[in-house]
Amino acid sequence: MNAVPEAGFGLALIGCGGFGAYVLEAVRDIPGLRVVACADADRDRAAALAARHGATVCTSVEEAIALPGVDVVALATPPAAHAEGALTALRAGKHVFCEKPVAVTLEDAARVKEEADRSSGLVVVDHVLRYNPILRLLQRLGAEGLLDPLRRFAFENDASDEDLGPDHWFWDPARSGGIHIEHGVHFFDAASALMGSDPVEVQGTAVRRDGGPVDIVVATATHPGGAVATHTHSFTHAHRAERQLMRLDHGFAEARVTGWIPTFATVTAWTDEAGAARWEGLPERAGDLLAVPGLRPHGQERITVSVTRDVGSDSPASGRGVRRVVPHRVDCVIDLGGEARKPHIYGESVRAAMTDLLHCAALGGTPVADARAGLAAVAVAEAATRSAQTGRTLPVVIPSLAAGGGSR
């Protein structure tokens, strides 16, 4: 592992478009991090962003990593350039913060993972859902036994194509990898995190608009133990008509999470008296339950819980072989401020991901969204894409785990 620089960590941004500027704004005030360089093939664009951050102007990742004081490389280029940028930085011993996907092919994602295993540098892939307070809360409730293991994960994404003209790189699989890879990796990764496993096989479907590109895709992924995840992405809407819903089936409980950057969720659960008391204690623990290192709360986050006792029978109820006495209904609301707080939560999740990278670089450990997570998400996405093309259900093969299983 790299030694911790005495002056903290120097950051070089590669890709100075809108998202690159967004990343710098999100991470610029992390203690110990300073912006050293801004690089872009368009030198004028790099210069404009560099002037805002007092950074050196570069035109390539090679030029940026050669500068003294660069310890971390943030990749905000179009997806097809991620793998080579990450490989170049890792070979120089730099830490890498990579916008998703880590690569647009499984072969290249595996190359990044292998290089990360050899390098003194660490990788964090910007899978921001890993750093979202609501999903962290749901994971914590599962670890505490208030939620049973996830049986079904269903995500429906009615996304906008209003700014995606016919010549936009998003529609070109050679540049973006296609919808499953460019966008779907967020949710393949989230499903694996919430289920605690990678899928073993996937069935994909793709729908092409009349005379145009594929703009609706569906993937059904089977996880170990009889769990299943369905993912639907439709880039066919106006901005104002966008909507997303994540539905999580925990058997005796259901969570509904709204927004692709989650800001609001409800949980409905059936429980006994001991469970009801534990649910009722969640609001006073909201700060700890919603905490994500590096993510600064805005102060209006809320967990509210109401319990309706004896609304169900006190005779045992059963489902999928699980039998319990659960007469009480729990209604829990997790509110991070709703849609109005989406920009805050998004930016702070990026900040938390960078904080995770710097923490592990300084003190040791494995980042939550590491190169392995990036590789696994691309493996599922590529299998779903190929399944849609062939009409066959395909196995999900993660190269580095081919001989050793896929749970996480």
C-alpha positions, 0 to 999 in steps of 0.5 A: 500500500502507498504511504500516506502523503505528508501533505494529504492526497493530491487529486488529478481529474481526467475528463472535465465535462459536466460530470467531472466538474460535479465530482470536483465540487462534491469532493473538493473540501474533503480534509486532506484532499487537494486538486492538483490537475485537471486533464481533458483532450479538450485543453480549453475545457480542462483550463476552464475547470482548472482555473476554478480549482487552482490546478494544473492543466493537462491533456491526458492521464499520462501527463497528469500522473507524471506531475509531482503530488498526484496520488489519486486519479478520478476518471470522469471520461466516457465509459469506453475510456475507463479501463485504460485510464484505470490501468494506466493509473494503477500501473503508476501506483496511483489510487483510482476513483472511477465513474461507473462502469469500471469498463464496458466489457467483461474482459477489460473489467477483469484486467482492471481487477487483476491490475488492482490486485497487483498495484499498490493503488486502490480502486473505488468505482462510483457505485453511489447506491453503496453509499446511500443512507437508505440502502445502508439502513436496510442493510443494517436492519437485515443484520439486526434481524428486523428484516429477513433475507431478501427474496425479491429485488425489483427495480423499475426505472422510467428515465429521461432521454430528453437530452440524449439526441440520436448522435449521443454516445449513450446510444453507441454500445462501443462507447457506452456498453449499452444500457445494462452496462452504462446505467444498469451496473448501479442496480446490479451492484445494489441488488448484490449488496442487498442480497449478499450474493452475486447472481448465478444466471440472467435472462435479458430482453431488449426493445428497440424503438422504431427505426432507432436504438435499444431504449428499453431493457429488462434483466431477470437475475437468479441469485443463490438460495431461490432469490431473484432480481428484476431490473427494468430500464426505459430511457423514453421519458421527459425529465418531468415524467421520470420515476423510479421504484425499488421494491424489496420483498423480505417475506414478512416485510416489504420496502419501497424505495423511490428515486434512482438516488433514493431519498424516501422509503417506506417499510411495512412489516408484520411482527410480534411484540418484541419486534414491535418494540425494536421497530419503535426504537428506530427513530431515536437511533436515526442518526446512527442508522443513516450514517455513512462515513464521509456523507454529511447529513443536512439535518432534516433526515427522519425515521418515523415508525407507527405500530398497529397492534393486534390488527392480525390474528394471533395464530401462526402465519406462514410463507415459503416455509417460514411460520411465525406469530406476527399479529402487529403491523409496522409502518416505517417511513425513512425520509431524507427530504424527498426529491428536493434533497436528491442533489444533496444526497447524490453529491454527498454519496460521491463524497462518501465514496471518495472518503472511503477510498482515501480512508482505506488508502491511509489506514488499510482495508477494502473499499465498499465499492472496490474493483471486484464490485465493479467487475461483478456488476459488469459481468452481470450486465454483459451477460444480460446484454448477450442474453437479450441478443441470443434469447437464451438464459446465460450464466453469470461468470465472474472471471476471478471467482470462476473457481471459487463461488460468487457470494459476497 
